[in-house]
Amino acid sequence: MPKIDLAQFRFPKKSPIKLRKLPTKIKSLYADDVDYRSKLSSVRDDINEMQAQMYAHDRHAMLVVFQAMDAAGKDSTIEHVFSGVNPQGVEVHSFKTPSEEELNHDFLWRSTTKLPTRGKIGVFNRSYYEEVLICKVHPEIIQKYQRLPEAKTKDMKRLYQQRYESIADFEKHLARNGTHVVKFFLHISQKEQAERFLARIEDPSKNWKFNEGDLSEREHWEEYMDAYEECIRKTGTPDSPWYVIPGDSKKNMRLIVASVLRHEMRKLHLEWPQFPENERAAMARSKRKLAAELKK
């Protein structure tokens, strides 16, 4: 099976991103289901060990952001990638329609309150990026509901540019303070989305996932692609990269996402805490006392 070349999915690159030219499907990265489960389990074990080191060392945090069109598989990817990681060290937050309290704050506020503490991985299922995605496709959300001063919404192009800048500054701030940010766009085709919507309608156990409004959003597909492309171009940095993951195969997608997370965690050079000589001597004394107690 081919080795996963993670660099091909990472942005920024030397040349600007052209989202419509990027694949939504690649060759299988596994031989069969057994091989898939084995590969995913192996990567998860590595992530779990590094997360335990992160938790014990209590210096780093990681923020993992998932963005995608509806039915791209954000929920299932998060479930499969993080199911082998100690839940004590992972926090998942899903961002829905803003509440009244959230609308009374700036657009980054509700995300800021959910940031991971040191030692933990925070996972955002959707995020503050909705403010330059759905809000760009539907600017009336900002103009009617976000209660900004009218003067701030007269020039929407300038407003979006300012939000890109705010997001980039926010992520720089996180990086400077020990939170490593990794962002995923799960890239599916319009045809694949239609097939998944149909599967939700035909399967009673998945009916709850379908909303007729999802079809209305499909009519804005090209606008969303433009919004994602500009968003990735304006906010992808070496310290807070975007990874555009081919999403038409869920198993491939999970393997790539897990491999990216392992790669990004390795860059933190995590290790178990090193104790000074006096603390090691204290542990040695404690060891002798416990050994002696067990011999009685």
N, C-alpha and C positions, 0 to 999 in steps of 0.2 A: 504494500500500500504506500502511496506517496507520503513523503514527509511534509508536515504543515509549514509552509513559509509564511510566518506571521507578518513579515514586513509588507507583503502585498496588500494587507488589509488596513495598515496603519496610515493615519493622516495627522499632521501635514506631510506632504512630499514636496519634491522640488517643483513639480508641475501641479497646477491647480486641479482640484477634484472635478471630475465629470461623472456625476452620479449615474446618468443613464447609460454610460459605457461600462459600468462596473457589473460583474456577473451577479445574478441572484442564485445561481446554481453552479457547483463545481463537481469534479469527480469524487466519488465516495472515498472517504479517508479511512475506511474500515472494510474488512473482507466480508463479514457477516455480523449478525446480531451479537454473537458471543464475543467477537473481536471488538465490536463497538463498546459493549459493556466493560470489557477488560481495559480498554484504552481509557475510557472515561473514569473508571474507578482508580486507575493508576494516577491520573492527573489530580483527581480529587484528593487522594491520599497526600500528595505533595502539598496541595493548597492547605489541607487541614493541618499538616505539621507546621507550615510556615505561619498559619494564623495562630497556632498555639504559641509559637515563639513570639509573635507580635503581641499577643495578650500578656505573656509572661514578662516581656521586656517593657511594655507599657510606655513606648515612646512614639511609635508610628500609628497612624490610622489609614484606612483606605476607603475611598468613596467610589462606588461602581454605579454608573448611570446607564440605564437602558431606555432607549427611545426607538420607536418603530411605528409603522402604520398598524391599524387594527388587524388582529389575527396573525401577526407576525410570530407570535410564540414567546413573548416576554415572560409570562407567568411560568410556562413549562420549562423554559431555559433556566430561569432562576431556581426553580424547584430541582431540576436535575443536576445543575452544576454545584449547588450549595448543600444538597441533601447529605453529603458525607462530611460536612464541616460542623464542628461543635456549635450548636445553636447559641451557646453562651457568648460566642465571639462574632455573631452575625446578626445584623438588624435589617429587616426589609421594610421599606415604606412605599406604599402606593399612593400616588397623588391623583385625586379625582377633581371634580369641579370645586373651585375655591369656596370656602365658607364665608359668612359675613365677616367674621373676625379677620380672616386672611385678606379679604378685599380691603380692609381698613388699614393694611400695612403695605409696604413696598413689595414688589413682585418677588424678591429673594427671601422675604421674611419666613415664610412657611417652610422653605427648604432648610434654612439656617437652623431652625429649631429642631430639625431631625438629623443633623450631622452626626457622624459616628464619634464616639469618644476614643481617646487613645487606647490602642490595643484591639480595636474592633474594625470589622468591615461593615460599612453601611451600604445598602443596596437601594437605589432609587428606581422604582418602576414608574417611569415618566418622572418629570422633574421640572426645575425652573426653565428648562429648554422649551417647554410648551409656550412660554411667553414670546418666543420668536418662531414658533411653528404654527400651532393652531391659531394663535393670536395674529399671526401675519396673514394667514389665509382668511381669517375672519376678523378684521380689524375692529368691527363693531363691539367685540368683547372688551377691548380696551376703552373704546370711546363711550360705551353705554354703561359698563358695569364696574370698571376699575377706579372710577371716581378721581381720576387725575384732573388737575386744573386744565381748563379748556385750552389754554395757551400751549400746553405740553403736547396736545394731540392734533394741532393744526398741521404739523409737518410730520407725517407718519414715517416717512423714510428716515428722517433724522432720529425719530424716537427709536426705531429698530436698531439703528447704528449705535445709539447710546446704550441700548440693552446688550448688544454684543460686547461692547466695551465693559459694561458693568459685570457681565458674566466672566469675561476674561480676567478682569481685576479680582473678582471673587475667587476664582480658581487659583490665581497666582498667590493670593493671600493664604489659601488653604495649603498650597505646596510649601510656602515659606514657613508654615507652622506645623509641618509634619503630617499633613493629610495628603496622600497620593491619590490623584483623581484619574480614573480610567472611564472612558465613555464608549458605549456601543450603539451603533445604529444597525438594527437587524433588517437587512435589505431583501424584501420579497418582491416578486413580480405581481402585477395587477391580476394576472390569470390565477396565480397561486392563491391570492387573497380571495378571489371569487370562489374557488374550490373549497377553501376552508370555511367561508361563510355558508356555503351550501351544506357542508358536512354538519355544521352547527344546527342548521334548520332540520336536517333529516334525523339527527340523533337526539331523542328526548332528553338525555342526560346533559346535553350541551345547549339546549334551547335557551337557557338563562344567559348564555354568553352573547346571544344575538340581539341586536337592536336595529329596528328598521332605519334609524338614523344613520347607521353605519353605511348604508347604501348611498345616502345623500353625500357623505364625505368622499365616497369613491369618485363622485363627479368632479372633485377638486384634486384628483390625483396629480396632475401635472403641476399645479400650484404647490402642492406639498413637496414634490420632488425639488422644485426650485427653492423652497424654503429650507429643506434639509441641506441641500448643496451649499447654499450661502452660509447657513449656520455652521456647518462643519468647516468650511473655508475660513470663517471669521473667528472661530473659537478653538480650533485644534492647534495645540502647541506641543513642543517636545516634552514639557512637564505634565501636560494634561491632554494626551492624545485622544483622537477618535479612532475607533476600529469599525470599519464598514464590513459587516459579516454577511456573506451569502446565506439567505434564510429559507430558500425553497425546500431544502432538506433539513428537517429539524435536528436529526442526529449529527450531521456534519456541523451544523450551527453550534450545537452544544459542545462538541469536541473542540472547535476553534475558540469559542468563548472561554472554555476552561483552560486551554493552552495559553491564551493571551493573559489570563489572570495569573497563572503560574509564572509566566515570563515577567510580568510587571512586578509581581511580589519578589521575585529573585533580585530585581534591581535595587531593592531596599536593603539587601545584604543582612537579612534577619538572622539572628542567632539566639541561643539561650543566654540569659543574663549571666555575666561574669561577676563573681563575688570577690570582694577584697579579702586579703589574707586573714584578718581577724574574724570575718564571718565564716570563712572556710574552717578555721580552727574551732569555732563554736559548733559548727555542724559535726566535726570530727568528735568533739566531746560528747555531743548528743548521741551520735552513733554508738559510741562505746557504752554509754549508759543504757541505751535501749537493748543493745546486744547482751549486756550483763543481766538485765532484767529478764530477758527471754530465756536465759540459761537456768534461772532459779526454778 
